[in-house]
Amino acid sequence: MKIKMGMISVLALSALIFAGCGQSNDDNKTEEHSSKGEEIFKNNSCVGCHGKDLEGASGPSLKKVGSKMSEADIEKTINEGKGNMPSKVVDEKEAKEVAKWLAEQK
C-alpha cells in the first residue's frame, strides 16, 4: 500500500510540474506582441492574407503601410473592406487598435 501511495504522489507531482510548464508557455505567447493591435492582427484572419510578418500572401504586404496610409485611412479600410478584403473582419474597437499599430509600421 505504501508503494502505491508513493507512486501516486510522484504522478501527482509530475502532473503539477507539467501543468506549470504549459502555463508559462501561454504567458510567453501573450508577451510576444508589442501592442494590442498586433495581438488582434495575429490572432484573427488578418494573418491569413497579409502574413504574420506583414509580408503579404493572398493580400498585399503591409510592411511600411504607415508610410503610405494614415491611421484613419487604415481604419476605414479595415471597417469597410477594399478589393477582395471583406469589411468588418474585426469589430470597430479592434479595428482602431489594429489601425494604430499598422500606422506605426513605417
N, C-alpha and C positions, 0 to 999 in steps of 0.2 A: 504494500500500500504506500509506503514512503517513497519508493521509486516512482510510482505513478504520479504522486503529488509533485515530486521533483521535476518530472518531465513536463507536467502541466505548467509549472512555474516558469520553466525555461521557454516553453512555447509562448506563454503569455508575455514574457519579457521581450521575446523576439518580435512578436506582433506589435508591441508598443514602439520598439525601435524602428521597425519598418514603417509604421504609421507616421512617425515623426519625420522620417526621410521624405515621404510623399508630401507632407505638409510644407516643408521648406522649398521643394521644387515649385509648388504652386505660388509661393511668395516670390520666388525669383522671376517667374513669368510676369507678374504684375510690375516688378521693378524694371523690366526691360524697356518699358515705354517711358519716354521722357515727358509725355503730356497726355491729357485725357483725349485729345483729338487723335493722337497717334494710336492710342489704345482702341478707340472706336474704329478707326480705319482698318487696323489689323485684325479686328475681331468681327468684321462684317464682310459683306460681299465685295467691298472695295478692292481688296487684295486680289480677288479672282481676275479682275480685268486690268488693274493698274500695277500689280506686282507688289510683293511685300517690301521691296526697297524702292518703290515708285518707278521701277524701270519700264513699266508697261508690259502688256501681254495682249489680250484681245482689245484692250482700251489703250489710250495713249499714255506715254510716260508722263509722270507728274514731277519729275526732277526739275527743280528750278521753276516750278509753276508760279511761285510767289513773285518771280521777276517778270512774269508775263501777265498775270491777272491780279486784281485787287482781292482782298479778303471778301468784300461784298459780292464781287463777280463770281468767286469760287462758291460762296454760299448759295447764290442764286442758281448756279449750275447744279449743285447737289440737290437743291429743293425742286427745281423744275426739270432737270434732266437736259441732255443735249445729244443730238445724234442718236447713237444706239444706247446711250446711257438712260436708264429709266429715271423718272422722278421719284422723290421720296424714298430713296434707298435706306435712309435713316430718318429719324424724326427731326423736327426743326431745331430742337435744343442740341442734339448731337451734330447736326449739320453745321451749326455755329462753331462748335468745338473743332470739328474736322477742318472747316474753312480757316479758322485761326491758325491751326497747326500747318496746314498746307501753304498758307500765305507766308509763313516763315521759311519755307523751302526755297532758298534763293541761290 
